[in-house]
Amino acid sequence: MNFNNILDLYSLDKKTVLFKHVDSNELLPFANNIEKFRSEIQKRYENDEHLIEVLTLLKKVFFKLAGSLVPYNKVVTKDIENQIISKFMQIKNSYPELFSKVVIQIAKSFKQVIEVTNNNLSDYICKYINSRAQVGLKIAIVTKRAISVEERLIINNELKSFLKISYFTENSFRKDIKIFDEIIYVGNPIYFGEYVKNTFKGRTVTFISYDIFKNSLSPKKIFEEIDKKGVYSTIFENITFGEPVERKSNITLEQTELLNIAVSKFIEEQRITIEVNTQDAVEACIVYLENERFLFAPKDSKIRVFSPNEKRKFIKQLNFKDIEEDDYIVIRNERDTKLIAEVADQDVLKANAKKFRLLQNDWKDKLRYNVKQKGIRKVSKILINKYNINTASLASLRSWCNEESICPTELPKILKAIKYDENKIKETYETMKVIQQAHRKAGRIISQKLMSELSNGILKELQEKGFYTFMSKEFNGASFNIERIVSIDSSIHLIAPYNLMKPMNID
């Protein structure tokens, strides 16, 4: 770590924070019409579920347009466009009054937007940076989500050639200790987190947003509720704030709610699926990733972590409970459990693998059969009351039925309950201990092999995108992602095994 960079932050004698609005002549009518649609559903259609689904789709499309830097006519795919048209036709047939009053106006404004061959936001950003350009100027462009290769090309091609631009997602910028001459946040302060409101790592910090949104910042005195006289804060010393700019619209569209809707919808779908196959469910927590994505991680699992600042062991396995925000996790783009089993079989168990796995599958299949026949609650009660298996809770029973669990603490009692004789109990229990050790060793082998393929050189791409994808030569071209954790929700949800450790987005 370069401590001079940290000191540079405190040596900035003067800082200026500016707020700039971009004309949204095409987007504004679309936003206003979506707001009318929302209001109409709320007032006259008692929050009809079908109409709310259409509203959610329109919001997603609006924020996709508002957050993009490519020409508007390239933002929305043909599939999404056809999906919207299909929804409009359904409303025309089922809600003719709503269609003629509001939806037809949405359709017209949507058509106008997606026919535009430029992008006002990227045009403004380039013009603004060029107007301030000087040789040697250090400039950072910070976006909430990672910008695409196409977006970066558009920006770089329009900027003066001598400028050197660093790109960051919001979270990576928060962790970076360098300071800049100019920082451009693409969005208003509300769109970003609290960090941007009290840490200014540039001589000039500019928030650029569409005029649909309010763009301002009110300095808040730190600790003023605790002690008005005894606390002295220097956070906003020597900072000049530019004039705030008011928005042109009173829309109440919120982007954060779209992610919550997507997560809730997915959890509900899982609940319905698991009601049919309850023994397959795994207790998992929600992990939120960069770029409005999320995954479900088993609460008792081990997670592989990439730590670029640790030279000797920059890939290691941690218990899920020890994972923190801003950690980089390494995920195979197929199930990681499958990879561990493959490596354990090939590199550790070798000739014994087939025989040992048959023993593992045999006791699990018998337990699953009992659960399917009698129901998970009844089996749990029988195991606890009749066989004194104190650990046989519903959660444990689900775990024993899936492939995550290999050798439960009370396995000999479980085997006795499914009518194994003493010899088979001993053989199976000893074998499961060997498989469990093989899996632990396989986890270490995977980490070591991945370390041989990765280096700190990927850090720049991680800063810009919030994730990094690579194909592993060590594992026959298997695809892995390195993902930054934005936050963790520790509440427990029952999730099907095939949906674990699988990054999903709001679409």
C-alpha positions in Angstrom: 0.0 0.0 0.0 1.3 3.5 -0.9 0.9 5.7 2.2 1.7 8.8 0.1 -1.6 8.3 -1.7 -3.4 8.4 1.7 -1.6 11.5 2.7 -2.4 13.1 -0.7 -6.1 13.0 0.2 -5.5 15.2 3.2 -3.1 17.6 1.4 -5.8 18.7 -1.1 -6.1 22.3 0.0 -9.3 23.1 -1.9 -12.0 21.0 -3.4 -15.0 21.9 -5.6 -18.2 19.8 -5.9 -20.3 20.5 -8.9 -23.7 19.4 -10.1 -24.5 19.2 -13.9 -27.8 18.3 -15.6 -28.2 16.7 -19.0 -31.2 17.4 -21.1 -33.6 14.5 -21.3 -35.9 15.6 -24.1 -36.5 12.1 -25.3 -36.4 10.3 -21.9 -38.6 12.8 -20.0 -41.9 12.1 -21.8 -41.3 8.3 -21.4 -40.6 8.7 -17.6 -43.6 11.0 -17.1 -45.9 8.5 -18.9 -44.6 5.6 -16.8 -45.4 7.7 -13.7 -48.9 8.3 -15.0 -49.3 4.5 -15.5 -48.1 3.8 -12.0 -50.5 6.3 -10.5 -53.4 5.0 -12.6 -52.8 1.4 -11.5 -52.6 2.5 -7.9 -55.8 4.6 -8.0 -58.1 2.7 -10.3 -56.9 -0.9 -10.7 -56.2 -1.8 -7.1 -52.6 -2.7 -7.8 -53.6 -5.4 -10.3 -50.8 -8.0 -10.4 -50.6 -8.2 -14.2 -50.3 -4.5 -14.6 -47.7 -4.2 -11.9 -45.6 -6.8 -13.8 -45.9 -4.5 -16.9 -44.9 -1.5 -14.8 -41.8 -3.4 -13.5 -40.8 -4.2 -17.1 -41.2 -0.5 -18.1 -39.1 0.7 -15.1 -36.3 -1.8 -16.0 -36.3 -0.5 -19.6 -36.4 3.1 -18.5 -33.4 2.7 -16.1 -31.5 0.7 -18.7 -31.9 3.7 -21.1 -31.1 6.2 -18.4 -28.0 4.4 -17.3 -26.6 3.6 -20.7 -23.9 5.5 -22.6 -24.5 4.0 -26.1 -27.0 5.5 -28.6 -30.6 5.0 -27.4 -31.4 3.0 -30.5 -28.9 0.3 -29.4 -29.8 0.0 -25.8 -33.0 -2.1 -26.0 -32.8 -5.5 -27.6 -35.4 -6.6 -30.2 -36.6 -9.3 -27.8 -37.3 -6.7 -25.0 -39.0 -4.4 -27.6 -41.2 -7.3 -28.7 -42.0 -8.2 -25.1 -43.1 -4.6 -24.4 -45.3 -4.5 -27.6 -46.9 -7.8 -26.6 -47.7 -6.4 -23.1 -49.2 -3.3 -24.6 -51.5 -5.4 -26.9 -52.6 -7.5 -23.9 -53.6 -4.2 -22.1 -55.4 -3.0 -25.2 -57.5 -6.2 -25.1 -58.1 -6.5 -21.4 -58.0 -2.8 -20.2 -59.2 -0.7 -23.2 -59.8 2.4 -21.2 -56.3 2.3 -19.6 -54.8 1.7 -23.0 -56.4 4.7 -24.6 -55.9 7.0 -21.6 -52.2 6.2 -20.7 -50.6 3.2 -22.5 -50.8 4.6 -26.0 -48.8 7.6 -24.8 -46.2 5.3 -23.2 -45.9 3.4 -26.5 -45.4 6.7 -28.5 -42.8 8.1 -26.2 -41.0 4.7 -26.0 -40.9 4.5 -29.8 -39.5 8.1 -30.0 -36.6 7.2 -27.5 -35.5 4.0 -29.2 -35.3 5.7 -32.6 -32.7 8.3 -31.4 -29.2 7.6 -32.8 -27.2 9.4 -30.1 -27.0 9.5 -26.3 -27.3 12.8 -24.5 -25.6 11.6 -21.4 -22.4 10.3 -23.1 -22.4 13.4 -25.4 -22.5 15.7 -22.4 -19.8 13.8 -20.4 -17.4 14.0 -23.4 -18.1 17.6 -24.0 -17.6 18.5 -20.3 -14.3 16.6 -19.9 -12.9 18.1 -23.2 -13.8 21.6 -21.9 -11.6 21.0 -18.9 -8.9 19.0 -20.6 -5.2 19.7 -19.8 -2.1 17.7 -20.4 -1.3 15.5 -17.4 -4.7 15.8 -15.9 -5.7 12.7 -13.9 -9.4 11.9 -14.5 -11.6 9.2 -13.0 -15.0 8.3 -14.3 -17.1 6.5 -11.7 -20.3 4.5 -12.6 -22.7 2.6 -10.4 -22.5 -0.4 -12.7 -19.6 -1.5 -14.9 -19.6 0.2 -18.3 -19.3 -2.1 -21.3 -16.4 -2.2 -23.8 -18.6 -0.4 -26.3 -19.5 2.4 -23.9 -15.8 2.9 -23.1 -14.9 3.0 -26.7 -17.5 5.7 -27.3 -16.1 7.8 -24.5 -12.5 7.3 -25.4 -13.1 8.1 -29.1 -14.7 11.4 -28.3 -12.2 12.6 -25.7 -9.0 14.5 -26.5 -6.3 11.9 -27.3 -3.8 13.1 -24.6 -6.2 12.4 -21.8 -5.8 9.4 -19.6 -9.0 8.2 -18.0 -9.4 5.7 -15.2 -12.7 3.9 -15.0 -14.2 2.6 -11.7 -17.4 1.1 -10.4 -18.6 2.9 -7.3 -17.4 0.1 -4.9 -14.0 -0.3 -6.4 -13.5 3.5 -6.3 -14.4 3.5 -2.6 -11.5 1.0 -2.0 -9.0 2.8 -4.2 -6.7 5.2 -2.4 -5.5 7.4 -5.3 -6.6 11.0 -5.8 -7.5 12.7 -9.0 -7.7 16.1 -10.5 -11.2 15.5 -11.9 -13.7 12.9 -10.7 -16.9 12.4 -12.8 -19.7 10.5 -11.2 -22.2 9.4 -13.8 -25.4 9.9 -11.7 -26.5 12.1 -8.8 -25.4 11.7 -5.2 -28.6 9.9 -4.2 -27.9 7.2 -6.8 -24.5 6.4 -5.2 -23.9 5.5 -1.6 -23.1 7.7 1.4 -19.4 7.5 0.7 -19.6 9.9 -2.2 -21.3 12.5 0.0 -18.4 12.7 2.5 -15.2 11.6 0.8 -13.9 13.8 -2.0 -10.8 12.3 -3.7 -10.4 15.0 -6.4 -9.8 18.7 -6.8 -13.0 18.9 -8.7 -15.8 16.3 -8.2 -18.7 16.6 -10.7 -22.0 14.7 -10.5 -23.6 14.5 -14.0 -27.2 13.2 -14.2 -30.3 13.6 -16.4 -32.6 16.5 -15.4 -35.3 14.0 -14.6 -33.5 13.5 -11.3 -32.6 16.0 -8.6 -28.8 16.7 -8.5 -27.6 18.3 -5.3 -25.8 17.6 -2.0 -26.5 19.2 1.4 -23.4 19.0 3.7 -24.5 17.3 6.9 -22.7 18.1 10.1 -21.2 14.9 11.5 -22.2 13.9 15.1 -24.4 17.1 15.4 -27.1 15.0 17.1 -24.6 13.7 19.7 -22.8 16.9 20.8 -23.2 20.3 19.2 -20.4 21.9 21.2 -17.8 19.2 21.9 -17.3 17.8 18.4 -15.4 19.5 15.6 -15.6 18.0 12.1 -13.2 18.8 9.2 -15.0 16.7 6.5 -16.4 19.7 4.7 -13.6 22.2 5.3 -12.2 23.9 2.2 -14.9 22.4 0.0 -17.0 24.6 -2.3 -20.3 23.3 -3.4 -21.8 24.4 -6.7 -25.4 25.4 -7.2 -27.8 22.5 -6.9 -30.0 21.8 -9.9 -33.6 20.9 -9.6 -35.3 18.2 -11.6 -37.9 18.7 -14.3 -40.1 15.8 -13.2 -41.9 14.6 -10.1 -41.6 11.0 -10.9 -41.2 8.5 -8.1 -39.4 5.7 -10.0 -36.8 4.0 -7.8 -34.1 1.8 -9.3 -33.3 0.0 -6.0 -36.7 -1.5 -5.7 -36.2 -3.4 -9.0 -33.5 -5.6 -7.5 -35.7 -6.3 -4.4 -38.6 -7.2 -6.7 -36.3 -9.6 -8.7 -35.0 -11.3 -5.5 -38.5 -11.6 -3.9 -39.9 -13.1 -7.2 -37.1 -15.6 -7.3 -37.5 -16.6 -3.6 -41.3 -17.1 -4.2 -40.6 -19.3 -7.3 -38.2 -21.4 -5.1 -40.8 -21.7 -2.4 -43.3 -23.2 -4.9 -40.6 -25.6 -6.4 -39.4 -26.8 -3.0 -43.0 -27.6 -1.8 -42.8 -30.5 -4.3 -39.2 -31.6 -3.5 -38.7 -30.4 0.0 -35.8 -32.8 0.8 -33.6 -31.1 -1.9 -33.7 -27.7 -0.4 -30.6 -26.0 1.0 -30.6 -23.2 3.6 -28.9 -20.2 2.0 -28.4 -16.5 2.4 -28.6 -13.7 -0.3 -25.3 -12.3 -1.4 -25.6 -9.1 -3.4 -22.9 -8.6 -6.1 -21.9 -5.7 -8.4 -24.0 -4.6 -11.3 -27.4 -5.3 -9.6 -26.8 -9.1 -9.4 -27.2 -11.5 -6.6 -26.6 -15.2 -5.7 -27.6 -17.6 -2.9 -24.8 -19.1 -0.8 -25.3 -22.1 1.5 -25.0 -20.8 5.0 -22.7 -23.7 6.1 -20.6 -23.7 3.0 -16.9 -22.9 2.3 -16.4 -20.0 -0.2 -13.2 -19.4 -2.2 -11.9 -15.9 -1.9 -9.4 -13.9 -4.0 -7.3 -11.5 -1.9 -5.1 -9.5 -4.4 -3.1 -7.8 -1.6 -1.9 -11.1 -0.1 1.1 -12.2 -2.0 1.6 -15.7 -0.8 -1.9 -17.1 -0.5 -4.2 -14.8 -2.5 -6.8 -17.6 -3.0 -8.1 -19.3 0.1 -11.2 -21.0 1.4 -13.3 -19.3 4.2 -16.4 -20.4 6.0 -19.4 -18.4 4.7 -19.9 -16.8 8.1 -16.4 -15.2 7.7 -17.1 -13.6 4.3 -17.4 -9.8 4.3 -18.6 -7.0 2.1 -16.0 -6.1 -0.6 -14.5 -9.6 -0.6 -13.9 -11.1 -4.0 -15.3 -14.6 -4.3 -14.3 -17.1 -6.9 -17.2 -19.1 -8.4 -17.1 -21.9 -11.0 -19.8 -21.2 -13.6 -21.1 -24.6 -12.9 -21.7 -25.9 -9.5 -18.5 -25.7 -7.3 -19.5 -28.8 -5.3 -19.3 -30.8 -8.6 -15.8 -29.5 -9.2 -14.6 -30.4 -5.7 -16.1 -33.9 -6.1 -14.4 -34.3 -9.5 -10.9 -33.2 -8.1 -11.4 -35.4 -5.0 -12.2 -38.4 -7.2 -9.4 -37.9 -9.7 -6.5 -36.6 -7.5 -7.2 -38.1 -4.1 -9.6 -41.1 -4.1 -8.4 -42.3 -7.5 -9.1 -46.1 -7.9 -11.4 -46.1 -4.9 -13.6 -43.3 -6.1 -16.3 -45.4 -7.9 -16.7 -47.8 -5.0 -16.8 -45.1 -2.3 -19.3 -43.0 -4.3 -21.6 -46.0 -4.6 -21.6 -46.3 -0.8 -22.3 -42.6 -0.4 -25.2 -42.6 -2.9 -26.7 -45.8 -1.3 -27.3 -44.3 2.1 -28.4 -41.0 0.7 -30.9 -42.6 -1.7 -32.4 -44.7 1.2 -32.8 -41.5 3.3 -34.4 -39.6 0.4 -36.8 -42.5 -0.2 -38.0 -42.3 3.4 -38.4 -38.6 3.3 -40.4 -38.8 0.0 -42.6 -41.6 1.4 -43.3 -40.2 4.9 -42.6 -36.5 4.6 -39.7 -34.6 6.0 -41.4 -33.6 9.3 -42.4 -37.1 10.1 -38.9 -38.5 9.4 -37.3 -35.8 11.5 -39.6 -36.7 14.5 -38.9 -40.5 14.1 -35.1 -39.9 14.0 -35.2 -37.6 17.0 -37.7 -39.6 19.2 -37.1 -43.2 18.2 -33.4 -43.2 17.3 -32.2 -40.3 19.6 -30.6 -38.4 16.7 -30.7 -35.0 18.3 -29.3 -33.2 15.2 -32.1 -34.4 13.0 -33.8 -31.0 12.5 -35.6 -30.2 9.3 -32.6 -28.2 8.1 -30.1 -31.0 8.9 -32.3 -33.6 7.2 -32.4 -31.5 4.0 -28.7 -31.1 4.2 -28.1 -34.9 4.6 -30.3 -35.5 1.5 -28.3 -33.3 -0.8 -24.7 -33.7 -2.0 -23.3 -30.9 0.2 -23.2 -33.1 3.3 -20.9 -36.1 3.3 -20.4 -37.3 6.9 -22.9 -36.0 9.4 -21.8 -36.1 13.1 -24.4 -38.8 13.9 -24.1 -40.8 10.7 -23.9 -44.2 12.5 -27.3 -43.6 14.1 -28.8 -42.4 10.8 -27.5 -45.6 9.1 -29.0 -47.7 11.8 -32.3 -46.0 11.3 -32.3 -46.9 7.6 -31.8 -50.6 8.6 -28.0 -51.0 7.9 -26.4 -53.9 9.8 -23.3 -53.3 12.0 -20.7 -54.2 9.4 -22.3 -52.0 6.8 -22.6 -49.1 9.3 -18.9 -49.4 10.1 -17.8 -49.7 6.4 -20.0 -46.7 5.3 -19.0 -44.5 8.2 -15.3 -45.0 7.7 -15.6 -44.5 4.0 -17.6 -41.2 4.4 -14.8 -39.9 6.7 -12.3 -40.7 3.9 -14.5 -38.9 1.3 -14.8 -35.9 3.6 -11.0 -35.7 4.0 -10.7 -36.0 0.2 -13.0 -33.1 -0.4 -11.0 -30.9 2.0 -7.8 -31.8 0.2 -9.5 -31.2 -3.1 -10.5 -27.7 -2.0 -6.8 -26.9 -1.2 -5.7 -28.4 -4.6 -8.2 -26.2 -6.5 -7.0 -23.1 -4.6 -3.4 -23.9 -5.4 -4.1 -24.5 -9.1 -6.1 -21.3 -9.5 -3.3 -19.3 -7.9 -1.0 -20.6 -10.6 -3.3 -19.1 -13.2 -4.1 -15.7 -11.6 -2.1 -12.6 -10.8 -2.6 -9.1 -9.5 -2.7 -8.0 -13.1 -6.5 -8.7 -13.2 -7.1 -6.1 -10.5 -7.6 -3.2 -13.0 -10.4 -5.1 -14.7 -11.9 -6.0 -11.4 -11.9 -2.3 -10.5 -13.6 -1.3 -13.7 -16.2 -4.1 -13.9 -16.6 -5.4 -10.4 -16.1 -9.0 -11.7 -13.6 -11.0 -13.8 -14.2 -14.1 -15.9 -11.5 -16.5 -16.9 -11.2 -20.0 -18.5 -9.0 -22.4 -16.5 -6.4 -24.5 -18.3 -5.8 -26.5 -15.1 -9.5 -27.5 -15.1 -10.0 -28.3 -18.8 -11.4 -25.0 -19.8 -13.8 -24.7 -16.9 -15.1 -21.1 -16.6 -14.7 -19.2 -13.3 -16.0 -15.8 -12.2 -14.4 -13.5 -9.6 -17.2 -11.4 -8.1 -17.1 -8.5 -5.6 -19.6 -8.8 -2.7 -21.6 -5.5 -2.2 -23.6 -6.7 0.8 -24.9 -9.9 2.5 -28.4 -10.5 3.8 -28.1 -13.2 6.5 -31.8 -14.1 6.5 -32.3 -17.8 5.6 -34.1 -19.0 2.5 -34.7 -22.6 1.2 -33.1 -22.8 -2.3 -32.8 -25.7 -4.8 -29.2 -27.0 -5.0 -28.9 -26.2 -8.7 -29.5 -22.5 -7.9 -26.7 -22.1 -5.4 -23.6 -19.9 -6.1 -25.1 -18.8 -9.4 -25.0 -15.1 -10.2 -28.3 -13.8 -11.3 -29.4 -10.3 -12.5 -32.7 -8.4 -12.3 -33.8 -9.6 -15.7 
